[in-house]
Amino acid sequence: MSEKGIVIVGASHGGVQLAASLREKGYEGPLTMLTSEPDLPYQKPPLSKGYIKDPDPKPTPLRPEKFYTDRSIDLRLGATASAIDLSGGEVQLADGAAIPCSKIALVVGSRPRRIPIPNIDAPGVLELRTYQDSQAIKAGFNAASSVLVIGGGFIGLEIAATAAVLGKQVTVLEAEGRLMARAVSPAVSAYFLNYLGGLGADIRLNARVSGIRLSDNGLAAGADLADGSVIDADCVISGTGVLPCTELAEAAGLAIENGISVGPTMLTSVPEVASIGDCASYMHWQVGRRVRLESVQNAVDQAKTAAAALLGDAEPYHEVPWFWSDQADAKLQIAGLSDGTETAALRGDPETGSFSAFLFADGKLRCVESVNKAGDHALGRRLLAVDAGLTPEQAADPDFDLRALVKRARS
């Protein structure tokens, strides 16, 4: 592709940071950013919480409109990319237009996954990805006294906690034997099971949904379970994970492996194309396999690496991943990845509502999960960054000085 500018497909946290980083690094060429949504790029974490609860919510812009105009960023709202023509050097739009470019960044994110059961696509089965989705859920809550949430992961539980705080009768159906099983340790799962139960939510584990129940007018009205039981509800939420949006990349012939496959500097199998965020998978330095991380922090940090890579001057991406989930008044913060960990050391008492689980693999710290303990989370990120040599015994000792250990490791 000849030099025609850069097109960023996707305008969430990662896309906006990528555009900002390109300008900060001195790129002065044409820069276009596409989003199929009608609003200025906005904060996504409040989708499952504040945007649903607030009486008159408005999406909170990541940057004001002036940010884009001042930096000559051609932000196109309501513009959907339909194809990438690598040989012709352009991104084609659904409306028939085409944008010439020499480099492309795919920041296309993920879409909600729906389990393959009867009536899962029926009217009234709600899911969450966009601001418009959150407002559909808000309207559903306003008209409902009972809410059914299918899925006990982060998004499902955040929505369930929001519904419980709003006074709804809430049922959560989780197919696994514990909540957030793929993401957190058993101790943290157990804490949130008790916490959400205390809010009044009916949490059912090992609950496999066999179909969506319909009302007489064809709207979702609950679920049938594989064990023969029935749940009736006025509002049904599907929160069973996400799938990476890889269609554009696949059609263009880019390598796909658990998402759009990228190398250590976020470039795809075609070096003129980068990809970051929920849609991209990369070889993680800690767990030794490809991972696809669904977090704001990951997308923002990868954007900085990708911007440098597109301009020919990047260091490999090597950031400690971190995540968070706000469920009513309980804040879960995670540093690192729990894959393959076999030893957990608790620091603090879950009964008090403030504790951390330090997770180890082969004697090395791999992950720190903190509930209402922001100080441990901050230290956990620093411990993982410097490989400080913390032992499970030290982690479990409330008198052991974690801050001093970090300082010694850095020196």
C-alpha positions in Angstrom: 0.0 0.0 0.0 1.3 3.4 -0.9 1.3 6.3 1.6 -2.3 7.4 1.9 -2.8 7.8 5.6 -4.0 5.6 8.5 -7.5 4.3 9.1 -8.5 3.2 12.6 -11.6 0.9 12.5 -13.2 1.2 15.9 -13.5 4.1 18.2 -13.6 2.9 21.8 -11.0 3.3 24.4 -8.2 1.7 22.4 -9.1 3.4 19.1 -9.1 6.9 20.7 -5.8 6.2 22.5 -4.3 4.9 19.3 -5.3 8.1 17.4 -3.9 10.3 20.2 -0.7 8.3 20.4 -0.1 8.6 16.6 -0.3 12.4 16.8 1.8 12.5 20.0 4.5 10.5 18.2 4.6 13.0 15.4 2.4 11.4 12.7 1.1 14.3 10.6 -0.6 12.3 7.7 -4.3 11.7 7.1 -5.9 10.0 10.1 -9.4 8.6 10.0 -11.3 6.8 12.8 -14.6 4.9 12.1 -17.3 4.0 14.5 -20.7 2.5 13.6 -22.2 4.2 16.7 -23.9 7.6 16.5 -22.2 9.1 19.6 -18.8 10.5 20.3 -16.6 7.7 21.6 -17.6 7.2 25.2 -16.8 5.5 28.5 -17.8 1.8 28.4 -17.4 0.6 32.0 -20.6 2.4 33.2 -22.7 0.5 30.6 -23.6 -2.2 33.2 -24.0 0.2 36.1 -24.3 4.0 36.0 -26.0 4.2 32.6 -28.7 1.8 33.8 -29.2 3.4 37.2 -29.1 7.1 36.4 -32.5 8.8 35.8 -31.3 10.7 32.8 -28.0 9.1 31.7 -25.9 10.5 28.8 -22.8 8.7 27.5 -19.7 10.2 28.9 -17.3 11.1 26.0 -13.7 9.9 26.2 -12.6 13.2 24.7 -14.6 16.3 23.6 -15.2 16.9 20.0 -12.6 19.6 20.0 -9.9 17.0 20.7 -10.5 15.4 17.3 -10.8 18.6 15.3 -7.7 20.2 16.9 -5.7 17.1 15.9 -7.1 16.7 12.4 -8.6 13.4 13.3 -11.4 12.6 10.9 -13.9 11.0 13.2 -16.7 9.5 11.3 -19.8 8.6 13.4 -22.3 6.0 12.1 -19.7 4.7 9.6 -19.4 0.9 9.3 -16.4 -0.7 7.6 -17.5 -3.5 5.3 -14.2 -4.7 3.9 -10.5 -4.2 3.8 -8.8 -4.1 0.3 -5.2 -4.6 1.1 -4.0 -4.7 -2.5 -5.9 -1.6 -3.4 -5.0 0.2 -0.2 -8.5 1.2 1.1 -11.2 0.5 3.7 -14.6 0.1 2.1 -17.7 1.3 4.0 -21.2 -0.2 4.1 -22.6 2.9 2.4 -20.4 2.3 -0.7 -17.7 4.8 0.1 -14.0 3.9 0.4 -11.2 5.5 2.3 -7.7 5.2 0.8 -5.0 4.2 3.3 -1.5 2.9 3.6 -2.0 1.4 7.1 -4.9 0.1 9.1 -5.6 -0.5 12.8 -8.4 -3.0 13.6 -9.9 -2.0 17.0 -13.2 -3.8 16.4 -13.7 -5.3 19.8 -16.1 -8.2 20.6 -19.8 -9.0 20.4 -22.0 -10.8 22.9 -22.0 -14.6 22.7 -25.4 -16.2 22.8 -25.7 -19.9 23.8 -27.4 -22.0 21.2 -30.8 -22.8 22.8 -34.3 -22.4 21.5 -35.7 -18.8 21.4 -32.4 -17.2 22.4 -32.9 -14.6 19.7 -36.5 -13.9 20.7 -37.6 -10.3 21.3 -36.9 -9.3 24.8 -33.7 -11.2 25.3 -31.4 -8.3 26.1 -27.6 -8.1 25.9 -25.0 -5.5 26.6 -22.4 -4.0 24.2 -23.3 -0.4 23.5 -24.9 2.6 25.1 -28.1 1.8 23.2 -28.1 -1.7 24.7 -27.8 -0.3 28.2 -30.8 2.0 27.6 -32.8 -1.0 26.4 -31.9 -2.8 29.7 -32.8 0.3 31.6 -36.2 0.4 30.0 -36.6 -3.3 30.7 -35.8 -2.8 34.3 -38.3 0.1 34.6 -41.1 -2.2 33.4 -40.1 -5.3 35.3 -40.3 -6.6 38.9 -38.3 -9.7 38.2 -35.0 -10.0 36.2 -33.3 -13.1 35.0 -29.6 -13.0 34.2 -28.1 -15.9 32.2 -24.4 -16.0 33.0 -22.3 -15.5 36.1 -19.3 -13.7 34.7 -18.3 -10.1 35.2 -21.0 -8.4 33.0 -23.8 -10.7 34.1 -23.0 -10.1 37.8 -22.6 -6.4 37.4 -26.0 -6.2 35.7 -27.5 -8.5 38.4 -26.1 -6.3 41.2 -27.5 -3.2 39.5 -30.9 -4.8 39.3 -30.8 -5.9 42.9 -29.9 -2.4 44.1 -32.8 -1.1 42.1 -35.1 -3.4 44.1 -35.8 -6.0 41.5 -36.2 -9.7 42.2 -33.1 -11.1 40.6 -32.2 -14.7 39.5 -28.7 -15.5 38.1 -28.2 -18.8 36.2 -24.6 -19.9 36.0 -23.7 -23.2 34.1 -20.4 -23.7 36.0 -20.0 -24.7 39.6 -18.9 -21.3 40.8 -19.2 -17.7 39.7 -16.6 -16.1 37.4 -15.0 -19.5 37.2 -12.7 -18.8 34.3 -11.4 -15.5 35.7 -11.0 -15.7 39.5 -10.0 -18.0 42.3 -12.5 -20.1 44.4 -12.2 -17.8 47.3 -13.2 -14.7 45.3 -16.1 -16.7 43.7 -17.3 -17.7 47.1 -17.2 -14.2 48.4 -19.3 -12.8 45.5 -21.8 -15.7 45.8 -22.4 -14.7 49.4 -22.3 -10.9 48.7 -24.8 -11.0 45.9 -27.0 -13.3 47.9 -27.0 -10.7 50.6 -28.3 -8.2 48.1 -31.2 -10.5 47.6 -30.1 -12.2 44.3 -31.0 -15.9 43.8 -27.8 -17.4 42.5 -28.1 -20.8 40.9 -24.9 -22.7 40.1 -24.7 -25.7 37.7 -27.8 -24.3 36.1 -27.9 -25.1 32.4 -30.5 -23.3 30.4 -32.3 -25.4 27.8 -34.5 -22.7 26.3 -36.1 -19.3 26.6 -39.7 -19.2 27.7 -42.0 -17.0 25.7 -45.1 -15.0 26.7 -48.4 -15.2 24.7 -47.2 -12.2 22.6 -43.9 -13.9 21.7 -41.6 -12.0 24.1 -39.0 -13.5 26.4 -40.5 -14.4 29.7 -38.0 -16.6 31.5 -36.1 -19.8 31.0 -36.5 -23.6 31.1 -33.6 -25.4 32.7 -32.1 -28.8 31.8 -33.2 -30.2 35.2 -36.8 -29.5 34.3 -37.2 -26.5 36.5 -38.7 -23.2 35.2 -37.8 -19.6 35.9 -40.3 -16.9 35.1 -39.1 -13.3 34.7 -40.3 -10.0 33.3 -36.8 -9.1 31.9 -34.2 -11.6 30.5 -30.5 -10.7 30.1 -28.1 -12.8 28.2 -24.6 -12.4 29.7 -22.7 -15.5 28.6 -19.4 -14.0 27.4 -18.2 -12.4 24.1 -16.7 -13.4 20.8 -14.0 -11.4 19.0 -15.1 -9.6 15.9 -12.8 -11.1 13.3 -14.9 -10.9 10.2 -13.1 -8.1 8.5 -9.7 -9.6 9.3 -10.7 -13.1 8.1 -12.1 -11.8 4.8 -8.8 -9.9 4.2 -6.8 -13.0 4.8 -5.2 -12.1 8.1 -4.1 -14.8 10.5 -6.8 -15.7 13.1 -6.1 -17.6 16.4 -8.5 -16.9 19.2 -9.1 -13.5 17.7 -6.9 -11.5 15.2 -3.4 -12.9 15.7 -0.8 -10.2 16.4 2.9 -10.3 17.1 4.7 -8.7 20.1 4.3 -5.2 18.7 0.6 -5.6 17.9 1.1 -6.0 14.1 -0.9 -8.7 12.3 0.3 -11.2 9.7 0.2 -8.2 7.3 2.7 -5.7 8.7 0.7 -2.7 7.5 -2.2 -3.8 9.7 -2.3 -3.6 13.5 -4.9 -4.9 15.9 -5.5 -4.3 19.6 -8.0 -4.8 22.4 -10.7 -7.4 22.8 -10.4 -8.7 19.2 -6.7 -9.3 19.2 -4.7 -12.3 20.6 -1.0 -12.2 21.4 1.6 -14.4 23.0 1.7 -13.5 26.7 5.1 -13.4 28.3 3.8 -14.8 31.6 1.5 -17.7 30.7 3.3 -18.8 27.5 0.3 -19.0 25.3 -1.9 -16.7 23.2 -4.4 -14.7 25.2 -7.1 -12.3 24.3 -7.7 -9.8 27.1 -11.0 -7.9 27.6 -10.1 -4.8 29.5 -9.9 -1.1 29.1 -6.3 -1.0 30.4 -5.2 -3.7 27.9 -6.7 -1.8 25.0 -5.2 1.5 26.0 -1.7 0.1 26.7 -1.7 -1.9 23.4 -2.8 1.2 21.5 0.5 3.0 22.6 2.5 0.0 21.3 0.6 -0.3 18.1 1.0 3.4 17.3 4.7 3.1 17.7 4.7 -0.1 15.5 2.7 1.6 12.7 5.3 4.3 12.7 8.2 1.8 12.7 9.5 2.2 16.2 8.0 -0.1 18.8 9.1 -2.2 21.7 7.4 -5.5 22.4 4.2 -5.2 24.5 5.0 -6.3 28.0 2.5 -4.8 30.4 1.1 -6.4 33.5 -2.6 -6.8 32.7 -5.2 -5.6 35.2 -8.9 -5.6 35.4 -11.8 -4.5 37.6 -15.4 -5.2 38.3 -17.8 -3.1 40.3 -20.7 -5.1 41.6 -22.9 -2.7 43.7 -20.6 -1.5 46.5 -18.0 -4.4 46.1 -15.0 -3.6 44.0 -13.0 -6.5 42.5 -9.5 -5.6 41.1 -7.2 -8.1 39.5 -3.6 -7.8 38.5 -2.0 -10.5 36.4 -3.5 -13.7 35.1 -4.7 -16.7 37.1 -4.1 -19.3 34.4 -2.3 -22.3 35.8 -2.1 -21.1 39.4 -2.3 -23.8 42.0 -1.7 -22.1 45.3 -3.7 -19.3 46.9 -2.6 -17.2 49.9 -5.3 -15.0 51.5 -4.3 -11.7 52.9 -7.2 -10.4 55.0 -10.5 -12.0 55.9 -13.3 -12.4 53.4 -15.8 -12.1 56.3 -14.8 -8.5 56.7 -15.5 -7.7 53.0 -11.9 -6.6 52.4 -9.2 -9.1 51.4 -6.9 -10.3 48.6 -6.0 -13.6 47.1 -2.4 -13.9 46.0 -2.1 -16.7 43.4 1.0 -18.7 42.7 2.3 -21.1 40.0 5.5 -23.1 40.5 6.2 -20.9 43.6 6.0 -17.6 41.6 3.4 -15.0 42.0 1.1 -14.8 39.0 -2.0 -13.0 40.0 -3.4 -10.8 42.8 -7.2 -10.5 43.2 -8.3 -7.8 45.6 -11.8 -7.2 47.0 -12.3 -3.7 48.4 -8.5 -3.5 49.0 -7.1 -1.0 46.5 -3.7 -0.8 48.2 -3.1 -4.6 47.7 -4.0 -4.2 44.0 -1.5 -1.4 43.5 1.2 -3.3 45.2 0.2 -6.5 43.3 0.8 -4.7 40.0 4.2 -3.6 41.1 5.2 -7.0 42.5 4.3 -8.7 39.2 6.2 -6.0 37.2 9.5 -6.6 39.1 9.1 -10.3 39.9 9.9 -9.6 43.5 10.2 -13.2 44.7 7.2 -13.1 47.1 6.3 -16.4 48.7 2.9 -17.7 49.7 3.8 -17.5 53.3 4.9 -13.9 53.1 1.7 -13.0 51.1 -0.5 -14.5 53.8 1.3 -12.7 56.7 -0.5 -9.4 57.3 2.6 -8.0 59.0 4.9 -8.7 56.0 5.9 -5.5 54.3 5.0 -5.8 50.6 6.0 -2.3 49.9 9.5 -2.9 51.2 9.8 -6.0 49.1 9.0 -4.1 45.9 11.5 -1.4 46.9 14.3 -4.0 47.4 13.5 -5.8 44.1 13.7 -2.5 42.2 17.0 -1.6 43.7 
